[in-house]
């Protein structure tokens, strides 16, 4: 079923606001930690929260960030939106995380939120992408490198597993995530990128 444009606008706005919820900041407050924007990479995301040494806070952040991505997509699907409209909602929740209104439009890199949305869009493609991240991150100890390789692999997984899948949305996700990792790419090339779990 195709929804009217104003319903899609409202759904996208709701997804953007959901994406804007800063779980890294909220979980840090819950565990009485410093604001994640004040240390490490300054990124309000799970990897940077892990640099505080508190794994529980990092896990809460990861679940929250991935959960909002999945929730937005599942809500759109349950509402009977078309695949195109679901894709728009998925992009909205990701943009909300990267440019959150609650943090003056300075948010995280979007990896966990994109992963959650991707799992809801296509479970097996999402799972294959997450496994790719885990393997690369485990071997290299660089979360950003794992994210970049996984991001680039996602469209190929979509073509391999589903023959097509939500390929356009996945490609847009990849472009956005590569853009948010520009500084990480520079640090990786210069050998200055922080490794997983390393405190700053």
C-alpha positions as CSV (number, residue, x, y, z in Angstrom):
1,X,0.0,0.0,0.0
2,X,1.3,3.5,-0.9
3,X,0.7,6.1,1.8
4,X,-0.2,9.7,1.0
5,X,2.7,12.1,1.0
6,X,1.7,13.9,4.3
7,X,1.7,10.6,6.2
8,X,5.1,9.8,4.8
9,X,6.4,13.2,5.8
10,X,5.0,12.7,9.4
11,X,6.5,9.2,9.6
12,X,9.9,10.4,8.4
13,X,9.8,13.3,10.9
14,X,9.0,10.8,13.7
15,X,11.9,8.5,12.5
16,X,14.2,11.5,12.4
17,X,13.3,12.4,16.0
18,X,13.7,8.8,17.1
19,X,17.1,8.7,15.4
20,X,18.0,11.9,17.3
21,X,17.7,10.2,20.7
22,X,21.4,10.2,21.9
23,X,21.7,6.8,23.6
24,X,25.5,7.4,24.1
25,X,24.8,10.4,26.2
26,X,21.9,8.9,28.0
27,X,23.7,5.7,28.9
28,X,26.7,7.6,30.0
29,X,24.5,9.6,32.4
30,X,22.8,6.4,33.6
31,X,26.2,4.9,34.5
32,X,27.6,8.2,35.9
33,X,30.2,8.6,33.1
34,X,31.6,11.6,31.4
35,X,29.8,12.9,28.4
36,X,31.3,10.8,25.5
37,X,31.7,14.0,23.5
38,X,34.4,15.1,25.9
39,X,36.9,12.3,25.4
40,X,38.3,9.9,22.8
41,X,37.1,10.7,19.3
42,X,34.3,12.9,20.8
43,X,31.8,10.7,18.9
44,X,28.5,10.0,20.7
45,X,28.5,6.3,19.8
46,X,29.1,2.9,21.3
47,X,32.7,2.5,20.3
48,X,33.7,5.8,22.0
49,X,31.6,5.0,25.1
50,X,33.6,1.8,25.3
51,X,36.8,3.9,25.7
52,X,35.4,4.9,29.1
53,X,36.1,1.4,30.2
54,X,32.4,0.7,31.0
55,X,31.3,-2.1,28.8
56,X,27.7,-2.1,30.1
57,X,27.3,1.5,29.0
58,X,28.7,0.7,25.6
59,X,26.3,-2.3,25.2
60,X,23.3,-0.1,26.2
61,X,24.4,2.5,23.7
62,X,24.8,-0.2,21.0
63,X,21.4,-1.7,21.6
64,X,19.7,1.7,21.8
65,X,21.3,3.0,18.6
66,X,20.6,-0.2,16.6
67,X,17.2,-0.6,18.2
68,X,16.0,2.8,17.0
69,X,17.0,2.0,13.4
70,X,15.2,-1.3,13.5
71,X,12.1,0.1,15.3
72,X,11.7,2.8,12.6
73,X,11.8,0.4,9.7
74,X,9.6,-2.2,11.5
75,X,7.0,0.5,12.4
76,X,6.9,1.6,8.7
77,X,6.5,-1.9,7.5
78,X,3.7,-2.7,10.0
79,X,1.9,0.5,8.9
80,X,1.7,-0.9,5.4
81,X,4.2,1.4,3.7
82,X,5.6,0.5,0.3
83,X,9.3,-0.6,0.1
84,X,10.2,2.9,-1.3
85,X,8.5,4.6,1.7
86,X,10.2,2.2,4.2
87,X,13.5,3.2,2.6
88,X,12.7,6.9,3.1
89,X,11.9,6.2,6.8
90,X,15.2,4.2,7.1
91,X,17.1,7.1,5.7
92,X,15.3,9.5,8.1
93,X,16.2,7.6,11.2
94,X,19.9,7.4,10.1
95,X,20.0,11.1,9.4
96,X,18.5,11.8,12.8
97,X,21.3,9.9,14.4
98,X,24.0,11.7,12.4
99,X,22.4,15.1,12.7
100,X,20.4,14.9,15.9
101,X,18.3,17.9,16.9
102,X,18.9,17.1,20.5
103,X,22.7,17.5,20.2
104,X,22.7,20.6,18.0
105,X,23.0,18.4,14.9
106,X,26.3,16.9,15.9
107,X,25.7,13.1,16.3
108,X,27.4,9.8,15.8
109,X,28.8,8.0,12.7
110,X,25.6,6.1,12.2
111,X,27.0,2.5,12.1
112,X,24.8,0.9,14.8
113,X,21.7,2.7,13.6
114,X,22.3,1.7,10.0
115,X,22.9,-1.9,11.1
116,X,19.6,-2.0,13.0
117,X,17.7,-0.5,10.1
118,X,19.5,-2.9,7.7
119,X,18.5,-6.0,9.8
120,X,14.9,-4.9,9.7
121,X,15.1,-4.2,5.9
122,X,16.7,-7.5,5.1
123,X,17.7,-9.7,8.1
124,X,20.2,-11.9,6.2
125,X,21.8,-9.1,4.4
126,X,22.1,-7.2,7.8
127,X,23.5,-10.3,9.5
128,X,26.1,-10.9,6.8
129,X,27.1,-7.2,7.0
130,X,27.4,-7.3,10.8
131,X,29.5,-10.5,10.6
132,X,31.8,-8.8,8.1
133,X,32.2,-5.9,10.6
134,X,32.9,-8.2,13.5
135,X,35.5,-10.2,11.6
136,X,37.4,-7.2,10.3
137,X,37.2,-5.4,13.6
138,X,38.4,-8.5,15.5
139,X,41.4,-9.0,13.2
140,X,42.4,-5.3,12.9
141,X,41.2,-4.0,16.3
142,X,39.9,-1.0,14.4
143,X,36.1,-0.5,14.6
144,X,36.2,2.1,11.9
145,X,37.9,-0.2,9.5
146,X,35.4,-2.9,10.2
147,X,32.6,-0.4,9.6
148,X,34.1,0.7,6.3
149,X,34.6,-2.8,4.9
150,X,31.2,-3.9,6.1
151,X,29.6,-0.8,4.6
152,X,31.2,-1.5,1.2
153,X,30.2,-5.1,1.4
154,X,26.5,-4.5,2.1
155,X,25.4,-3.9,-1.5
156,X,27.2,-7.0,-2.6
157,X,25.6,-9.1,0.1
158,X,22.2,-7.7,-1.0
159,X,22.8,-8.8,-4.6
160,X,24.2,-12.2,-3.5
161,X,21.6,-13.1,-0.9
162,X,18.4,-11.5,-2.2
163,X,19.3,-11.0,-5.9
164,X,18.4,-7.4,-5.4
165,X,16.9,-6.5,-2.1
166,X,16.6,-2.9,-1.0
167,X,19.7,-2.2,-3.0
168,X,19.3,1.5,-3.6
169,X,18.7,2.3,0.1
170,X,21.7,0.1,1.0
171,X,23.9,2.0,-1.5
172,X,22.7,5.3,0.0
173,X,23.5,4.0,3.5
174,X,27.0,3.1,2.2
175,X,27.6,6.6,0.8
176,X,26.4,8.3,3.9
177,X,28.5,6.1,6.3
178,X,31.7,6.5,4.2
179,X,31.1,10.3,4.4
180,X,30.7,10.2,8.2
181,X,34.0,8.2,8.4
182,X,36.1,10.7,6.5
183,X,38.2,11.6,9.5
184,X,38.6,8.0,10.4
185,X,39.9,7.2,7.0
186,X,42.5,10.0,7.3
187,X,43.6,8.6,10.8
188,X,43.7,5.1,9.5
189,X,46.0,6.2,6.6
190,X,48.2,8.1,9.0
191,X,48.3,5.4,11.6
192,X,46.7,7.5,14.3
193,X,43.3,5.8,14.5
194,X,42.4,4.6,18.0
195,X,41.8,0.8,18.5
196,X,38.8,-0.8,20.0
197,X,38.8,-0.6,23.8
198,X,41.8,1.8,24.0
199,X,41.2,4.5,26.5
200,X,42.0,8.1,25.5
